[in-house]
Every structure is written in structure tokens, then in C-alpha cells.
């Protein structure tokens, strides 16, 4: 996660600010009850909890009311950027093609998530190739909808993944255990040597990681839903995002 000390405003740009958005995730995206939402909803239909001012009517009680999926969702700042820049201040109520807007939101969210991780690389193990990709993505995020939707995001995402992997190896050092994409759901990992471990894409649902030193473990894409992170050392973990933390027990 980006520190607030970044002087160029990039930390704020990659952090959701719902007050500067028009409830785009609550309208454009679909959700399902069995994914932690209180009901099933198709995309491009306003959530039943969305108020006329585009604020959430149950925001203070999301988890208690059965909407934990909303509590763990993060657009990484894509929503406010879409509102202010991509659509020039227009809300979803003023846009004719909500299908396009939904696709652009998904594209912007992916761009912002990649940028979040690339900024971490810049802080912890700078690399010219990673910096060049980051600048390309910063430029692309300001593009009009058609350019965003025709950009080869799959190729950019693949390139980003390779650069993050290389940075991870530099930061973690050689010889560290690799549990990438391992199924560790429900595992008791207390006392395990996971410092600097590769846990990219690992399934850690309900795992007991309480008190474990996870710095600088690579947690890119690790599924931490219900994982016990109480007392775990996380400050130095790599590529750990807010949604991952929000889904865990702390």
C-alpha cells in the first residue's frame, strides 16, 4: 500500500475516495449473495442500498447486515478517476451506455491495481523496466473510454506480473520457501518459517497465521479470506492490499 508521504499525490490517486465517486461499483458491477453480498444483483442495476445522493445507506453496518463483500471491495481509486476524468464529471445517471462504463471501470481498476504494485516496486527495489511500465499505465489511465477498452490489458498485466515477480525475488533473496499457488486452506501455520516466503496466489482461506512473521513474504493475489492474522508481522510484506487485509481476521 502506498504511503501518504508521496509528494506527487499518487498515494491518494490509488486509494478509493467514495466521496468523489458516484457509487459506480454499486451500480455497474454485478454481485451474488454467496460471495458475501446481501442479495443477487446483475450489473448496470443500482444496489437497493444506494441512496439518491449515491451514498450507501448501510455503510456503517455492512458486515453486520450481511454485506461483507462490500466491506472488502476496493477500486484502488478507479471510481473517482472514472467520474472526474474519463467521463468528465458525469455520473452513471448521465451516461447512455452503462455497459461501456462498466467495462471501463473494470479496465481502470486493473490499471490502478497494477500501478499500486509498481509503485511499491519503485519504493523497495527500483527497476527501469518497472518504472517505464508504470509511466505507460499512468498515461493510459487518462485515455478516453475507447482507447482504454482497445488497449491490450492482458499483455500489460502479464508484463506487470513478470516485473513484480523479478522484484519479489530481489527483495526476498535466494533460498526462501516457495508456496506459490499452494492450497493451504485451513492450515495451522503458526511457527512456520514464512519470512520471505513466496505465497503468490496461495489459497490461505481460514489458515492460522497468527503471530507469523510475513515480512517480506510475497502475498500477491493470496486468498486471505478468514485467515487469522492476529499478531502476524505484516509491515514488510510484499504486494499486500487493503481488500486482502479486510477479508482476514485481525
C-alpha angles and dihedrals in degrees: 000000000000120000119237088233093081102116098204096065095248093126090060092043091059097045123081116253106186092184089066094047132072099231093275097159089050091056112026102042127072122228139186134217093232090057093063101278125122094238144002116270133175121224121272092031120108116248112251089238094057113112127215090261090055093251125127114259094208100034094127093053105034098130095041091052094049100262101116090139089068092048092056098041118107126179092192090230096307093121098059092042091051090051098045103033115013094046098025097240097314118136125220087264090066099045119092099202108052090169090063091045091052091051091049091050090054091048093048092048090054091048092050093048091051090048091051091057095041090053087054089053089051090054099043108028112004117211127180093222092052091047091050092051091048091054090049090053094046088056094045093053089065093053123112119263097264093052091049093050094048096046115108096247092166091061092045090049092050091050090047091051091053092050092048090050092052091048090048091056091048093051098040096043130214128313099028119142116267119214097158111162090355119154102241097150111153093000121151101233098166108136094013118139100246100143105130091359123154106244098157110154092353119159104236100158108155093353118153107238096152112150093002120143105236099171120147093000116141107243098170107152094349112157105234099168108150092353114150106240097162108141093000116144104240107151094099098038117128125241095352112158136200095251091055091052093044091054093052132076112257 
